[in-house]
Amino acid sequence: MTTVGDRRASAARAGSVVVLAMLAAACSPHAGSPTSALTSPSPSQSATPLAITSTLDGHNALPHRIRWQAFPSVPVADVSQVDFLIDGRLRWVENNAPYFYGSNSGSYGNYLVTSFLKPGAHRFTVTVVTVGGKAASDVVTAAVPVASAPPAALTGTWRSFQRQDTAPGSPPTGYWRLVISKVGWQIYDTAGTGDLLDVAYLQPRLLEIRTGMFTEPVTQNPEMDGNGWCGDDPGQPVRYRWSVTAKRLTMRPAGGLACPGFDAFMDSAWTRVG
């Protein structure tokens, strides 16, 4: 006959066996940790998905100028290049972080100046290409405004004879052209190439040259290479007071920090062409 005491003793022995079996399994070199099995992701789960965003995200209309910076989701070491496209056309290639449109050094970036684009909606795309050849893109459709026209007295084409001197950044000797329009100031050197500048008209007879404008890579169109003379990145805006008498345009420095040779270049005898 089995007593209540016998049943209790048997249950205790069975419980001890179960506890010992669990301890043995936990100490086994082949046993896995239940916690780690639940929390350790697989390699595919831990890898960061390739993606890219930019400062244009969320905009349906752009101002005259805006910093266009791209942000890849992967580490810098994995990025081969970041491409900036407008309406499917390559406008800038950046290889250095942080990834700004129109800036090679990336230290403080440049601006996307929209005055060279037709007013209305455009597609702005950033594409990151990894060192492994993978790519991801981000597309924003936004409208650009009508560019403001310069003062009528300035609008048109001007010519000035530049003489070589010993100052750093001095332009080559010969006739240079300055074309002033609502797009900006296009400076052509003696070879027909040059710089495109973003200019603001602050007061009557006072203007500010803000930055070089980049409309496409230099390798594709050297005539529109941005402020290549003063470097690929903008410095401090520089101001000039201007006056037009008959067919003569004169400019005098009025503040800011121009690149070497620029003040002397602007402060020369410009004569209207035509």
C-alpha positions, 0 to 999 in steps of 0.5 A: 500500500502506497502512503501519502508520504511515499507519494511525496517522496517520489515527487520530490525525487522526480523534481530533483531529477528534472532540476539536475537535467536542466542544470546539466543541459545548461552547463553543456558546451553544446547548449545555447543561451535562450536569451542570446537566441532571442536577441541576436539578429541574423547578419541580414537583419543587422545590415543597414539598408541602403538609402539616401535622403536630402535637405530638399525632402518635404519641399514642394517649392524651392527658394532662389538658393538653398543648401542641397545636402545628401545623407546616405544611410551607410558609413562614409567608408562604404560610399563611392560617390553621391550624384545630384541630378535635376530632371534626370540630368547629372549636375554634380558629383560629390566624393567627399563627406559631407555631401553638398551640391556644388562643393568639393571640400564639403567643409561648409557646402555650397548652394543650389541656385535655381535661377538657371532653371525654367520656372515651374516644377522640376525633379531633384534626385540624389543617388548614392553609389557604394564601393560595391556598386550598389545604388539608391536614390531619393527623388523630390519634385519641387517648383522653382521661382521666376528669377529676378531681373537685374537693374536695366542699367546693368543688363547686357554684355560688357568687355574689359581688358585685363593685364597680367600682374604678379598678384595671386589669382590674376587673370590672363592678359586679354579682353574678358566678357561679363554677361549680366542677366537674371541667371547671374553674372557669367564671366568669360575669360580670354579662352571663352570659359569662365565663372558663373556667379550668384549676385544679389541687388541689395540697394540702388547701386549696391550689389553682393556677389555671393557664390559661384553657381554650378549648373553641371560638372566642369567635365561636361560644360567648362563654360558653366563651372561655377566660381572656378577662379576663386575655388569650388567653394564659396568664401565670404560674400563681397559687395560692390558699389556700381555706377553706369555712365553712358557705356562705362560700368565701374565698380568699387569694393564695399565690404566682404572678402574677395578672393585674390585678384578679384577686387582688381578684376571687378574694379576695372574699366568695363565697356558695354558691348553693342 
